[in-house]
Amino acid sequence: MKPKEIISYPVMTEVTSRLIETENKLVFIVNSKARKEDIKRAVEELYHVKVKEINVAFTRKGKKKAYVKLEPEYKATDVAIRLGVL
């Protein structure tokens, strides 16, 4: 899959804004068939950052949500501003 097929859109709520600021994490809705390795590769290619860890969960509506923790030298706030969510 291509990176743009994997990442659908970023999620922005009060909780995710707190995650961006305190835990250096970004939250995305991703393709339900994407694996963690695919998500990591897509985020690194699209946003030019290094990913430390990824956790995934399914929402009640059946969408796959990826919690992407960035390496300490990259700031999630910078990426969120580039995405236009902050």
Backbone as XML, in Angstrom:
<?xml version="1.0"?>
<chain id="A" units="angstrom">
  <residue number="1" name="MET">
    <atom name="N" x="0.833" y="-1.191" z="0.000"/>
    <atom name="CA" x="0.000" y="0.000" z="0.000"/>
    <atom name="C" x="0.876" y="1.253" z="0.000"/>
  </residue>
  <residue number="2" name="LYS">
    <atom name="N" x="0.375" y="2.275" z="-0.613"/>
    <atom name="CA" x="1.076" y="3.550" z="-0.633"/>
    <atom name="C" x="0.799" y="4.287" z="0.680"/>
  </residue>
  <residue number="3" name="PRO">
    <atom name="N" x="1.704" y="5.170" z="1.113"/>
    <atom name="CA" x="1.510" y="5.888" z="2.381"/>
    <atom name="C" x="0.190" y="6.653" z="2.470"/>
  </residue>
  <residue number="4" name="LYS">
    <atom name="N" x="-0.243" y="7.246" z="1.361"/>
    <atom name="CA" x="-1.499" y="8.007" z="1.399"/>
    <atom name="C" x="-2.719" y="7.106" z="1.477"/>
  </residue>
  <residue number="5" name="GLU">
    <atom name="N" x="-2.565" y="5.840" z="1.120"/>
    <atom name="CA" x="-3.665" y="4.881" z="1.265"/>
    <atom name="C" x="-3.750" y="4.363" z="2.701"/>
  </residue>
  <residue number="6" name="ILE">
    <atom name="N" x="-2.642" y="4.414" z="3.417"/>
    <atom name="CA" x="-2.593" y="3.896" z="4.787"/>
    <atom name="C" x="-3.158" y="4.910" z="5.772"/>
  </residue>
  <residue number="7" name="ILE">
    <atom name="N" x="-2.697" y="6.147" z="5.695"/>
    <atom name="CA" x="-3.140" y="7.200" z="6.616"/>
    <atom name="C" x="-4.375" y="7.872" z="6.021"/>
  </residue>
  <residue number="8" name="SER">
    <atom name="N" x="-5.514" y="7.757" z="6.720"/>
    <atom name="CA" x="-6.734" y="8.395" z="6.215"/>
    <atom name="C" x="-6.786" y="9.869" z="6.619"/>
  </residue>
  <residue number="9" name="TYR">
    <atom name="N" x="-6.719" y="10.138" z="7.928"/>
    <atom name="CA" x="-6.742" y="11.513" z="8.410"/>
    <atom name="C" x="-6.322" y="11.554" z="9.874"/>
  </residue>
  <residue number="10" name="PRO">
    <atom name="N" x="-5.840" y="12.723" z="10.343"/>
    <atom name="CA" x="-5.479" y="12.858" z="11.759"/>
    <atom name="C" x="-6.730" y="13.087" z="12.611"/>
  </residue>
  <residue number="11" name="VAL">
    <atom name="N" x="-6.654" y="12.665" z="13.850"/>
    <atom name="CA" x="-7.756" y="12.850" z="14.789"/>
    <atom name="C" x="-7.407" y="14.009" z="15.711"/>
  </residue>
  <residue number="12" name="MET">
    <atom name="N" x="-8.354" y="14.940" z="15.916"/>
    <atom name="CA" x="-8.110" y="16.045" z="16.821"/>
    <atom name="C" x="-9.290" y="16.209" z="17.759"/>
  </residue>
  <residue number="13" name="THR">
    <atom name="N" x="-9.064" y="15.859" z="19.010"/>
    <atom name="CA" x="-10.035" y="16.061" z="20.076"/>
    <atom name="C" x="-9.282" y="16.667" z="21.257"/>
  </residue>
  <residue number="14" name="GLU">
    <atom name="N" x="-9.976" y="16.911" z="22.344"/>
    <atom name="CA" x="-9.305" y="17.426" z="23.536"/>
    <atom name="C" x="-8.283" y="16.425" z="24.060"/>
  </residue>
  <residue number="15" name="VAL">
    <atom name="N" x="-8.644" y="15.159" z="24.031"/>
    <atom name="CA" x="-7.739" y="14.120" z="24.520"/>
    <atom name="C" x="-6.504" y="14.021" z="23.627"/>
  </residue>
  <residue number="16" name="THR">
    <atom name="N" x="-6.688" y="14.029" z="22.318"/>
    <atom name="CA" x="-5.533" y="13.908" z="21.430"/>
    <atom name="C" x="-4.642" y="15.146" z="21.494"/>
  </residue>
  <residue number="17" name="SER">
    <atom name="N" x="-5.209" y="16.319" z="21.722"/>
    <atom name="CA" x="-4.367" y="17.509" z="21.866"/>
    <atom name="C" x="-3.517" y="17.408" z="23.123"/>
  </residue>
  <residue number="18" name="ARG">
    <atom name="N" x="-4.046" y="16.790" z="24.162"/>
    <atom name="CA" x="-3.263" y="16.570" z="25.385"/>
    <atom name="C" x="-2.148" y="15.558" z="25.119"/>
  </residue>
  <residue number="19" name="LEU">
    <atom name="N" x="-2.441" y="14.517" z="24.334"/>
    <atom name="CA" x="-1.418" y="13.531" z="23.980"/>
    <atom name="C" x="-0.290" y="14.163" z="23.163"/>
  </residue>
  <residue number="20" name="ILE">
    <atom name="N" x="-0.642" y="15.069" z="22.275"/>
    <atom name="CA" x="0.363" y="15.756" z="21.464"/>
    <atom name="C" x="1.302" y="16.551" z="22.360"/>
  </residue>
  <residue number="21" name="GLU">
    <atom name="N" x="0.753" y="17.262" z="23.316"/>
    <atom name="CA" x="1.558" y="18.144" z="24.149"/>
    <atom name="C" x="2.332" y="17.406" z="25.238"/>
  </residue>
  <residue number="22" name="THR">
    <atom name="N" x="1.730" y="16.391" z="25.861"/>
    <atom name="CA" x="2.380" y="15.752" z="27.008"/>
    <atom name="C" x="3.172" y="14.502" z="26.665"/>
  </residue>
  <residue number="23" name="GLU">
    <atom name="N" x="2.694" y="13.702" z="25.705"/>
    <atom name="CA" x="3.335" y="12.418" z="25.426"/>
    <atom name="C" x="4.008" y="12.338" z="24.064"/>
  </residue>
  <residue number="24" name="ASN">
    <atom name="N" x="4.000" y="13.444" z="23.305"/>
    <atom name="CA" x="4.630" y="13.485" z="21.986"/>
    <atom name="C" x="4.024" y="12.434" z="21.048"/>
  </residue>
  <residue number="25" name="LYS">
    <atom name="N" x="2.677" y="12.299" z="21.078"/>
    <atom name="CA" x="1.973" y="11.320" z="20.254"/>
    <atom name="C" x="1.027" y="12.008" z="19.284"/>
  </residue>
  <residue number="26" name="LEU">
    <atom name="N" x="0.902" y="11.406" z="18.117"/>
    <atom name="CA" x="-0.085" y="11.817" z="17.123"/>
    <atom name="C" x="-1.088" y="10.684" z="16.967"/>
  </residue>
  <residue number="27" name="VAL">
    <atom name="N" x="-2.322" y="11.024" z="16.613"/>
    <atom name="CA" x="-3.363" y="10.010" z="16.459"/>
    <atom name="C" x="-3.944" y="10.130" z="15.054"/>
  </residue>
  <residue number="28" name="PHE">
    <atom name="N" x="-4.017" y="8.987" z="14.356"/>
    <atom name="CA" x="-4.526" y="8.943" z="12.989"/>
    <atom name="C" x="-5.563" y="7.846" z="12.854"/>
  </residue>
  <residue number="29" name="ILE">
    <atom name="N" x="-6.515" y="8.046" z="11.952"/>
    <atom name="CA" x="-7.371" y="6.965" z="11.489"/>
    <atom name="C" x="-6.643" y="6.366" z="10.292"/>
  </residue>
  <residue number="30" name="VAL">
    <atom name="N" x="-6.477" y="5.039" z="10.320"/>
    <atom name="CA" x="-5.689" y="4.375" z="9.286"/>
    <atom name="C" x="-6.507" y="3.277" z="8.616"/>
  </residue>
  <residue number="31" name="ASN">
    <atom name="N" x="-5.985" y="2.764" z="7.527"/>
    <atom name="CA" x="-6.608" y="1.657" z="6.805"/>
    <atom name="C" x="-6.671" y="0.442" z="7.727"/>
  </residue>
  <residue number="32" name="SER">
    <atom name="N" x="-7.804" y="-0.226" z="7.762"/>
    <atom name="CA" x="-7.983" y="-1.339" z="8.694"/>
    <atom name="C" x="-7.093" y="-2.533" z="8.371"/>
  </residue>
  <residue number="33" name="LYS">
    <atom name="N" x="-6.559" y="-2.615" z="7.158"/>
    <atom name="CA" x="-5.685" y="-3.721" z="6.780"/>
    <atom name="C" x="-4.208" y="-3.411" z="7.011"/>
  </residue>
  <residue number="34" name="ALA">
    <atom name="N" x="-3.890" y="-2.181" z="7.420"/>
    <atom name="CA" x="-2.500" y="-1.780" z="7.613"/>
    <atom name="C" x="-1.936" y="-2.378" z="8.899"/>
  </residue>
  <residue number="35" name="ARG">
    <atom name="N" x="-0.699" y="-2.851" z="8.805"/>
    <atom name="CA" x="-0.001" y="-3.361" z="9.984"/>
    <atom name="C" x="0.796" y="-2.227" z="10.616"/>
  </residue>
  <residue number="36" name="LYS">
    <atom name="N" x="1.320" y="-2.485" z="11.820"/>
    <atom name="CA" x="2.100" y="-1.456" z="12.505"/>
    <atom name="C" x="3.307" y="-1.022" z="11.677"/>
  </residue>
  <residue number="37" name="GLU">
    <atom name="N" x="3.961" y="-1.971" z="11.016"/>
    <atom name="CA" x="5.118" y="-1.641" z="10.188"/>
    <atom name="C" x="4.730" y="-0.725" z="9.031"/>
  </residue>
  <residue number="38" name="ASP">
    <atom name="N" x="3.555" y="-0.983" z="8.448"/>
    <atom name="CA" x="3.066" y="-0.149" z="7.345"/>
    <atom name="C" x="2.778" y="1.269" z="7.832"/>
  </residue>
  <residue number="39" name="ILE">
    <atom name="N" x="2.147" y="1.371" z="8.991"/>
    <atom name="CA" x="1.800" y="2.679" z="9.553"/>
    <atom name="C" x="3.072" y="3.456" z="9.865"/>
  </residue>
  <residue number="40" name="LYS">
    <atom name="N" x="4.044" y="2.789" z="10.467"/>
    <atom name="CA" x="5.319" y="3.439" z="10.795"/>
    <atom name="C" x="5.987" y="3.979" z="9.538"/>
  </residue>
  <residue number="41" name="ARG">
    <atom name="N" x="6.073" y="3.162" z="8.504"/>
    <atom name="CA" x="6.700" y="3.579" z="7.253"/>
    <atom name="C" x="5.961" y="4.767" z="6.640"/>
  </residue>
  <residue number="42" name="ALA">
    <atom name="N" x="4.633" y="4.716" z="6.656"/>
    <atom name="CA" x="3.828" y="5.789" z="6.065"/>
    <atom name="C" x="4.022" y="7.110" z="6.801"/>
  </residue>
  <residue number="43" name="VAL">
    <atom name="N" x="3.996" y="7.069" z="8.129"/>
    <atom name="CA" x="4.168" y="8.306" z="8.911"/>
    <atom name="C" x="5.561" y="8.880" z="8.688"/>
  </residue>
  <residue number="44" name="GLU">
    <atom name="N" x="6.579" y="8.021" z="8.680"/>
    <atom name="CA" x="7.939" y="8.507" z="8.476"/>
    <atom name="C" x="8.128" y="9.108" z="7.091"/>
  </residue>
  <residue number="45" name="GLU">
    <atom name="N" x="7.515" y="8.511" z="6.077"/>
    <atom name="CA" x="7.650" y="9.040" z="4.709"/>
    <atom name="C" x="6.858" y="10.329" z="4.513"/>
  </residue>
  <residue number="46" name="LEU">
    <atom name="N" x="5.634" y="10.366" z="5.021"/>
    <atom name="CA" x="4.779" y="11.535" z="4.777"/>
    <atom name="C" x="5.193" y="12.763" z="5.586"/>
  </residue>
  <residue number="47" name="TYR">
    <atom name="N" x="5.622" y="12.562" z="6.816"/>
    <atom name="CA" x="5.864" y="13.701" z="7.714"/>
    <atom name="C" x="7.328" y="13.905" z="8.075"/>
  </residue>
  <residue number="48" name="HIS">
    <atom name="N" x="8.238" y="13.077" z="7.527"/>
    <atom name="CA" x="9.685" y="13.232" z="7.715"/>
    <atom name="C" x="10.071" y="13.274" z="9.194"/>
  </residue>
  <residue number="49" name="VAL">
    <atom name="N" x="9.598" y="12.285" z="9.944"/>
    <atom name="CA" x="9.924" y="12.132" z="11.361"/>
    <atom name="C" x="10.332" y="10.681" z="11.603"/>
  </residue>
  <residue number="50" name="LYS">
    <atom name="N" x="10.857" y="10.400" z="12.790"/>
    <atom name="CA" x="11.176" y="9.031" z="13.191"/>
    <atom name="C" x="10.161" y="8.595" z="14.240"/>
  </residue>
  <residue number="51" name="VAL">
    <atom name="N" x="9.606" y="7.404" z="14.069"/>
    <atom name="CA" x="8.589" y="6.865" z="14.962"/>
    <atom name="C" x="9.243" y="5.946" z="15.982"/>
  </residue>
  <residue number="52" name="LYS">
    <atom name="N" x="8.882" y="6.129" z="17.247"/>
    <atom name="CA" x="9.416" y="5.289" z="18.315"/>
    <atom name="C" x="8.522" y="4.084" z="18.569"/>
  </residue>
  <residue number="53" name="GLU">
    <atom name="N" x="7.200" y="4.323" z="18.614"/>
    <atom name="CA" x="6.267" y="3.263" z="19.002"/>
    <atom name="C" x="4.896" y="3.532" z="18.385"/>
  </residue>
  <residue number="54" name="ILE">
    <atom name="N" x="4.164" y="2.452" z="18.112"/>
    <atom name="CA" x="2.803" y="2.573" z="17.584"/>
    <atom name="C" x="1.887" y="1.631" z="18.348"/>
  </residue>
  <residue number="55" name="ASN">
    <atom name="N" x="0.741" y="2.146" z="18.753"/>
    <atom name="CA" x="-0.324" y="1.335" z="19.336"/>
    <atom name="C" x="-1.563" y="1.532" z="18.471"/>
  </residue>
  <residue number="56" name="VAL">
    <atom name="N" x="-2.339" y="0.473" z="18.300"/>
    <atom name="CA" x="-3.547" y="0.568" z="17.489"/>
    <atom name="C" x="-4.752" y="0.102" z="18.295"/>
  </residue>
  <residue number="57" name="ALA">
    <atom name="N" x="-5.901" y="0.661" z="17.937"/>
    <atom name="CA" x="-7.168" y="0.279" z="18.565"/>
    <atom name="C" x="-8.265" y="0.484" z="17.537"/>
  </residue>
  <residue number="58" name="PHE">
    <atom name="N" x="-9.363" y="-0.223" z="17.728"/>
    <atom name="CA" x="-10.519" y="-0.049" z="16.861"/>
    <atom name="C" x="-11.570" y="0.770" z="17.585"/>
  </residue>
  <residue number="59" name="THR">
    <atom name="N" x="-12.172" y="1.733" z="16.867"/>
    <atom name="CA" x="-13.218" y="2.549" z="17.456"/>
    <atom name="C" x="-14.525" y="1.768" z="17.463"/>
  </residue>
  <residue number="60" name="ARG">
    <atom name="N" x="-15.507" y="2.315" z="18.101"/>
    <atom name="CA" x="-16.832" y="1.670" z="18.134"/>
    <atom name="C" x="-17.455" y="1.587" z="16.752"/>
  </residue>
  <residue number="61" name="LYS">
    <atom name="N" x="-17.070" y="2.508" z="15.898"/>
    <atom name="CA" x="-17.608" y="2.518" z="14.534"/>
    <atom name="C" x="-16.824" y="1.604" z="13.593"/>
  </residue>
  <residue number="62" name="GLY">
    <atom name="N" x="-15.828" y="0.895" z="14.128"/>
    <atom name="CA" x="-15.086" y="-0.065" z="13.328"/>
    <atom name="C" x="-13.884" y="0.490" z="12.595"/>
  </residue>
  <residue number="63" name="LYS">
    <atom name="N" x="-13.501" y="1.720" z="12.896"/>
    <atom name="CA" x="-12.331" y="2.310" z="12.250"/>
    <atom name="C" x="-11.087" y="2.015" z="13.079"/>
  </residue>
  <residue number="64" name="LYS">
    <atom name="N" x="-9.955" y="1.901" z="12.419"/>
    <atom name="CA" x="-8.695" y="1.606" z="13.096"/>
    <atom name="C" x="-7.988" y="2.918" z="13.425"/>
  </residue>
  <residue number="65" name="LYS">
    <atom name="N" x="-7.630" y="3.079" z="14.686"/>
    <atom name="CA" x="-6.990" y="4.291" z="15.169"/>
    <atom name="C" x="-5.556" y="3.946" z="15.580"/>
  </residue>
  <residue number="66" name="ALA">
    <atom name="N" x="-4.592" y="4.731" z="15.116"/>
    <atom name="CA" x="-3.187" y="4.495" z="15.432"/>
    <atom name="C" x="-2.661" y="5.631" z="16.299"/>
  </residue>
  <residue number="67" name="TYR">
    <atom name="N" x="-2.065" y="5.265" z="17.431"/>
    <atom name="CA" x="-1.404" y="6.208" z="18.326"/>
    <atom name="C" x="0.088" y="6.119" z="18.026"/>
  </residue>
  <residue number="68" name="VAL">
    <atom name="N" x="0.650" y="7.175" z="17.468"/>
    <atom name="CA" x="2.029" y="7.163" z="16.984"/>
    <atom name="C" x="2.890" y="8.029" z="17.893"/>
  </residue>
  <residue number="69" name="LYS">
    <atom name="N" x="3.824" y="7.389" z="18.604"/>
    <atom name="CA" x="4.748" y="8.125" z="19.472"/>
    <atom name="C" x="6.012" y="8.407" z="18.690"/>
  </residue>
  <residue number="70" name="LEU">
    <atom name="N" x="6.422" y="9.670" z="18.686"/>
    <atom name="CA" x="7.602" y="10.079" z="17.940"/>
    <atom name="C" x="8.852" y="9.996" z="18.811"/>
  </residue>
  <residue number="71" name="GLU">
    <atom name="N" x="10.001" y="9.894" z="18.145"/>
    <atom name="CA" x="11.281" y="9.938" z="18.851"/>
    <atom name="C" x="11.429" y="11.301" z="19.520"/>
  </residue>
  <residue number="72" name="PRO">
    <atom name="N" x="12.180" y="11.377" z="20.635"/>
    <atom name="CA" x="12.287" y="12.635" z="21.393"/>
    <atom name="C" x="12.813" y="13.832" z="20.599"/>
  </residue>
  <residue number="73" name="GLU">
    <atom name="N" x="13.627" y="13.597" z="19.571"/>
    <atom name="CA" x="14.168" y="14.736" z="18.819"/>
    <atom name="C" x="13.144" y="15.366" z="17.874"/>
  </residue>
  <residue number="74" name="TYR">
    <atom name="N" x="11.989" y="14.730" z="17.689"/>
    <atom name="CA" x="10.917" y="15.279" z="16.859"/>
    <atom name="C" x="9.744" y="15.663" z="17.757"/>
  </residue>
  <residue number="75" name="LYS">
    <atom name="N" x="9.101" y="16.767" z="17.445"/>
    <atom name="CA" x="7.989" y="17.265" z="18.249"/>
    <atom name="C" x="6.661" y="17.039" z="17.529"/>
  </residue>
  <residue number="76" name="ALA">
    <atom name="N" x="5.736" y="16.411" z="18.223"/>
    <atom name="CA" x="4.407" y="16.160" z="17.664"/>
    <atom name="C" x="3.671" y="17.474" z="17.409"/>
  </residue>
  <residue number="77" name="THR">
    <atom name="N" x="3.954" y="18.494" z="18.215"/>
    <atom name="CA" x="3.292" y="19.781" z="18.003"/>
    <atom name="C" x="3.676" y="20.384" z="16.650"/>
  </residue>
  <residue number="78" name="ASP">
    <atom name="N" x="4.942" y="20.219" z="16.237"/>
    <atom name="CA" x="5.375" y="20.744" z="14.940"/>
    <atom name="C" x="4.640" y="20.048" z="13.796"/>
  </residue>
  <residue number="79" name="VAL">
    <atom name="N" x="4.502" y="18.728" z="13.904"/>
    <atom name="CA" x="3.798" y="17.977" z="12.866"/>
    <atom name="C" x="2.312" y="18.350" z="12.852"/>
  </residue>
  <residue number="80" name="ALA">
    <atom name="N" x="1.715" y="18.495" z="14.035"/>
    <atom name="CA" x="0.298" y="18.866" z="14.116"/>
    <atom name="C" x="0.047" y="20.246" z="13.524"/>
  </residue>
  <residue number="81" name="ILE">
    <atom name="N" x="0.971" y="21.167" z="13.714"/>
    <atom name="CA" x="0.819" y="22.500" z="13.131"/>
    <atom name="C" x="0.915" y="22.402" z="11.606"/>
  </residue>
  <residue number="82" name="ARG">
    <atom name="N" x="1.848" y="21.588" z="11.089"/>
    <atom name="CA" x="1.953" y="21.406" z="9.636"/>
    <atom name="C" x="0.701" y="20.777" z="9.049"/>
  </residue>
  <residue number="83" name="LEU">
    <atom name="N" x="0.062" y="19.887" z="9.831"/>
    <atom name="CA" x="-1.170" y="19.246" z="9.378"/>
    <atom name="C" x="-2.384" y="20.176" z="9.485"/>
  </residue>
  <residue number="84" name="GLY">
    <atom name="N" x="-2.242" y="21.244" z="10.263"/>
    <atom name="CA" x="-3.327" y="22.195" z="10.436"/>
    <atom name="C" x="-4.335" y="21.781" z="11.501"/>
  </residue>
  <residue number="85" name="VAL">
    <atom name="N" x="-3.945" y="20.888" z="12.410"/>
    <atom name="CA" x="-4.869" y="20.445" z="13.456"/>
    <atom name="C" x="-4.642" y="21.184" z="14.769"/>
  </residue>
  <residue number="86" name="LEU">
    <atom name="N" x="-3.553" y="21.905" z="14.890"/>
    <atom name="CA" x="-3.300" y="22.719" z="16.099"/>
    <atom name="C" x="-3.228" y="24.169" z="15.745"/>
  </residue>
</chain>
